Amino acid sequence: MTTTTTIPRQEIIGIIPASKLVEYGVATAVPIVSTPWFDDRQTCRIVHDYLEGKIEGRFDEYRSCRSYAAGVCVGTGGAGMLCLFHEPDSSLAWGLARRWQRVQTQDGMVALQRRRK
């Protein structure tokens, strides 16, 4: 696996030769970098309600989610991944969710941002 030095841990999956880019004014080859998949479950509203203690994480609290379908989160782009509430609390996905925090923007909207370490 070839990786970049400027974007750590990103795999180079191809190269566009400079000869194909002349018409765009580019004189050097350009690497094609893989795009990592983002697990939408880590930013789920109901997951963050649970992490903030607003709900207890009971079935009757998360089954009404529009992305919930028989234990699977259909909000994962067809990946067929379990709803986080069906994964152990110590799973990687729960760990990713805990890296986010809700904040209020200046205009009063609520958004998620990465926690500062």
Secondary structure, 3 states (H helix, E strand, C coil): CCECCCCCCCEEEEEECHHHCHHHCCCCCEEEECCCCCCHHHHCHHHHHHHCCCCCCCHHHHCCCCCEECCEEHHHCCCCEECHHHCCCCCHHHHHHCCEEEEECCCCCEEEEECCC
